[in-house]
C-alpha cells in the first residue's frame, strides 16, 4: 500500500500503510506533490549534481544562502528526498547544521531533539539522534535543542569526528547551513565538505548580495548556485 497524503493549510499529513505519519510542510513538494513541475526541478538538480560526482568527490554538500529567507532549507530538504528516492541502493542523510534557526524537523514533521547539538555536546549518541523519515530511505539528523555558541560547536574536533563517522555510514550527506553573510558557520562547515551550493531567491536577492556571499566563500568549494522561487509554470513543458 502506497503512502497517502492528506492536505490541510500549509501542512500535509503523510500516512503510511502501518499507520505512522508525518505532518509535512506542503513546500516539501517531493513528498506532498511528487508529480508537480517543482518536484521535477529538484530531481533535475539532483541529476546535475550526479554528473558533477562523476568528475569530483561530492559525498558531503552544504547548502547556504546570502541572507535568510532565500529557501536554502527547503531546497536541501527537497533535494535530499529526491536523492533518497533516485538511488535506493545509496544511504542518504540530511543533517540540520543551522543551529541558530533550525527548520528541517518542522518541514518534515520530526522531533527536534535529540539531534546534532546533543551529539556534539555528548548528551546523546548518534544512533539515538538520526531517524528515518517515514516510509523513505532518507535518514535525518535534526539540529537538536538551543545552543549559545554554535560556531564553536561546529568548529570543534567533535564535529569533524562526527562528519567522519557519518561518511563511513552514508553515501550522500546534505547539510543545511546558516546564511553565509550573517554567520561564520558556513566557512567552518565548508572546510569539512566536498562542495557548497548557494541558494539565491529570484526577484529578491540583489546581484551585490550574491557577489558578497561568494566573496565570503572564496576559499570554499562552491559547486554552483540554485535559483529558487522561479514560477515553474513559465518554464513548464507544453
C-alpha positions as CSV (number, residue, x, y, z in Angstrom):
1,X,0.0,0.0,0.0
2,X,1.4,3.4,-1.0
3,X,1.5,6.2,1.5
4,X,-1.4,8.6,1.3
5,X,-1.3,12.4,1.6
6,X,-4.0,14.4,3.3
7,X,-3.6,18.2,2.8
8,X,-4.7,20.9,5.2
9,X,-3.4,24.5,5.1
10,X,0.4,24.7,5.0
11,X,0.9,21.1,6.0
12,X,0.1,17.7,4.6
13,X,-0.2,14.5,6.7
14,X,1.7,11.6,5.1
15,X,0.1,8.3,6.3
16,X,1.8,5.0,5.7
17,X,0.4,1.5,5.5
18,X,1.5,0.8,9.1
19,X,-0.4,3.9,10.3
20,X,2.6,6.1,11.1
21,X,2.5,9.6,9.8
22,X,4.4,12.9,9.5
23,X,2.9,16.4,9.3
24,X,5.0,17.5,6.3
25,X,5.1,21.1,5.1
26,X,3.4,21.4,1.7
27,X,6.6,23.1,0.3
28,X,8.3,19.7,0.5
29,X,6.8,19.0,-2.9
30,X,8.9,15.9,-3.5
31,X,6.7,14.3,-0.8
32,X,3.4,16.2,-1.0
33,X,3.2,16.8,-4.8
34,X,5.8,14.5,-6.3
35,X,4.3,14.8,-9.8
36,X,4.4,18.6,-10.0
37,X,6.8,20.7,-12.1
38,X,8.6,22.0,-9.0
39,X,9.3,18.5,-7.7
40,X,10.7,17.6,-11.1
41,X,13.1,20.6,-10.9
42,X,14.5,19.2,-7.7
43,X,15.1,15.8,-9.5
44,X,16.8,17.7,-12.3
45,X,19.1,19.4,-9.8
46,X,19.9,16.1,-8.3
47,X,20.9,14.6,-11.6
48,X,23.1,17.6,-12.4
49,X,24.9,17.0,-9.1
50,X,25.2,13.4,-10.1
51,X,27.1,14.5,-13.3
52,X,29.4,16.5,-11.1
53,X,30.0,13.5,-8.9
54,X,31.4,11.8,-12.0
55,X,34.1,14.4,-12.1
56,X,34.9,15.0,-8.4
57,X,34.1,13.7,-4.9
58,X,30.8,15.2,-3.6
59,X,29.8,13.0,-0.7
60,X,29.1,15.9,1.6
61,X,27.3,19.0,0.3
62,X,26.4,22.1,2.3
63,X,23.5,24.4,1.3
64,X,23.7,28.1,2.2
65,X,22.4,31.5,1.0
66,X,23.5,35.1,1.3
67,X,20.8,36.0,3.8
68,X,17.8,34.4,5.5
69,X,14.6,33.7,3.6
70,X,16.0,32.6,0.3
71,X,14.9,29.0,0.5
72,X,18.1,27.1,1.3
73,X,16.5,24.8,3.8
74,X,13.6,23.8,1.6
75,X,16.0,23.3,-1.3
76,X,18.2,21.0,0.8
77,X,15.1,19.1,2.1
78,X,13.6,18.5,-1.3
79,X,16.9,17.5,-2.8
80,X,17.6,15.0,0.0
81,X,14.2,13.4,-0.5
82,X,14.8,13.3,-4.3
83,X,18.2,11.7,-3.7
84,X,16.9,9.0,-1.4
85,X,14.2,8.1,-4.0
86,X,16.5,8.2,-7.0
87,X,19.1,5.7,-5.8
88,X,17.5,3.1,-3.3
89,X,20.9,1.4,-3.0
90,X,22.5,4.5,-1.6
91,X,22.4,5.6,2.0
92,X,21.3,9.3,2.2
93,X,21.4,11.6,5.2
94,X,20.1,15.1,5.7
95,X,21.6,17.0,8.6
96,X,20.4,20.3,10.0
97,X,23.5,22.3,10.8
98,X,21.7,25.6,11.1
99,X,21.8,25.6,14.9
100,X,20.6,29.2,15.1
101,X,17.3,28.8,13.2
102,X,16.7,25.1,12.7
103,X,13.8,24.2,10.4
104,X,14.4,20.8,8.9
105,X,12.4,19.0,11.6
106,X,9.5,21.4,11.1
107,X,9.4,20.8,7.4
108,X,9.4,17.0,7.8
109,X,7.3,16.7,10.9
110,X,10.0,15.2,13.1
111,X,11.1,15.6,16.7
112,X,13.7,18.3,17.1
113,X,15.7,16.5,19.9
114,X,17.8,14.7,20.4
115,X,19.8,16.0,17.5
116,X,23.1,17.4,16.3
117,X,23.6,19.7,19.3
118,X,23.1,16.8,21.8
119,X,25.5,14.6,19.9
120,X,28.2,17.3,19.8
121,X,27.6,18.1,23.5
122,X,28.0,14.5,24.4
123,X,24.4,14.2,25.7
124,X,23.2,11.7,23.1
125,X,24.7,9.0,20.9
126,X,24.5,9.3,17.1
127,X,22.1,6.3,16.6
128,X,19.6,8.0,19.0
129,X,19.7,11.3,17.1
130,X,19.4,10.0,13.5
131,X,15.9,8.9,12.5
132,X,14.3,7.7,9.3
133,X,11.8,9.9,7.5
134,X,8.6,7.8,7.4
135,X,8.5,5.2,4.6
136,X,11.6,6.5,2.8
137,X,15.3,5.6,2.8
138,X,16.1,9.2,3.9
139,X,17.9,9.4,7.3
140,X,17.6,12.8,9.1
141,X,19.7,14.4,11.8
142,X,17.8,17.3,13.3
143,X,19.6,20.3,14.9
144,X,18.5,19.4,18.4
145,X,18.0,21.9,21.2
146,X,19.1,25.5,21.5
147,X,22.8,26.3,21.7
148,X,24.6,29.5,22.7
149,X,27.8,29.2,20.7
150,X,27.0,27.4,17.5
151,X,30.3,28.4,15.8
152,X,32.4,26.8,18.5
153,X,30.5,23.5,18.3
154,X,30.7,23.4,14.5
155,X,34.4,24.2,14.6
156,X,35.2,21.6,17.3
157,X,37.1,18.4,16.8
158,X,33.9,16.5,17.8
159,X,32.1,17.9,14.7
160,X,35.0,16.8,12.4
161,X,34.8,13.3,14.0
162,X,31.0,13.3,13.6
163,X,31.3,14.0,9.9
164,X,33.9,11.4,9.5
165,X,31.6,8.8,11.2
166,X,28.7,9.9,9.0
167,X,30.9,9.5,6.0
168,X,31.5,5.9,6.9
169,X,27.8,5.1,7.2
170,X,26.3,7.2,4.4
171,X,26.9,7.6,0.7
172,X,25.4,11.1,0.3
173,X,25.3,13.7,3.1
174,X,23.4,17.0,2.7
175,X,23.9,19.8,5.3
176,X,21.6,22.7,5.8
177,X,23.9,25.5,6.8
178,X,23.1,29.1,8.0
179,X,23.2,32.1,5.7
180,X,26.8,33.0,5.0
181,X,26.7,36.8,5.3
182,X,25.4,36.7,8.8
183,X,27.5,34.0,10.5
184,X,30.9,32.3,10.2
185,X,29.4,28.9,10.5
186,X,29.4,28.2,6.7
187,X,33.1,28.9,6.3
188,X,33.7,26.4,9.2
189,X,31.4,23.8,7.6
190,X,32.8,24.3,4.1
191,X,36.2,23.3,5.2
192,X,34.7,19.9,6.1
193,X,32.7,19.4,2.9
194,X,33.4,18.5,-0.7
195,X,31.0,21.1,-2.0
196,X,28.9,24.1,-1.2
197,X,25.7,25.1,-3.0
198,X,24.5,28.7,-2.9
199,X,20.7,29.3,-3.0
200,X,19.5,32.6,-4.5
201,X,15.9,33.7,-4.4
202,X,14.6,35.0,-7.8
203,X,13.5,38.6,-7.8
204,X,14.6,39.2,-4.2
205,X,18.4,38.8,-3.8
206,X,20.4,41.5,-5.4
207,X,23.5,40.7,-7.5
208,X,25.5,42.7,-5.0
209,X,24.4,40.4,-2.2
210,X,25.3,37.3,-4.2
211,X,28.7,38.7,-5.0
212,X,29.3,39.5,-1.3
213,X,28.3,36.0,-0.4
214,X,30.5,34.3,-3.0
215,X,33.4,36.6,-1.8
216,X,32.8,35.2,1.7
217,X,33.1,31.7,0.3
218,X,36.1,32.4,-1.9
219,X,38.1,29.7,-0.2
220,X,35.1,27.2,-0.1
221,X,34.4,24.5,-2.8
222,X,31.3,26.3,-4.3
223,X,30.0,23.9,-7.0
224,X,27.1,26.1,-8.1
225,X,24.0,28.3,-7.4
226,X,20.4,27.3,-7.3
227,X,17.8,29.9,-8.4
228,X,14.9,29.5,-6.1
229,X,11.4,31.0,-6.3
230,X,11.0,30.8,-10.1
231,X,7.5,30.4,-11.4
232,X,7.7,26.9,-12.7
233,X,4.5,27.4,-14.7
234,X,6.5,29.8,-17.0
235,X,9.1,27.1,-17.8
236,X,6.9,24.0,-17.7
237,X,6.9,21.7,-20.8
238,X,4.0,22.4,-23.1
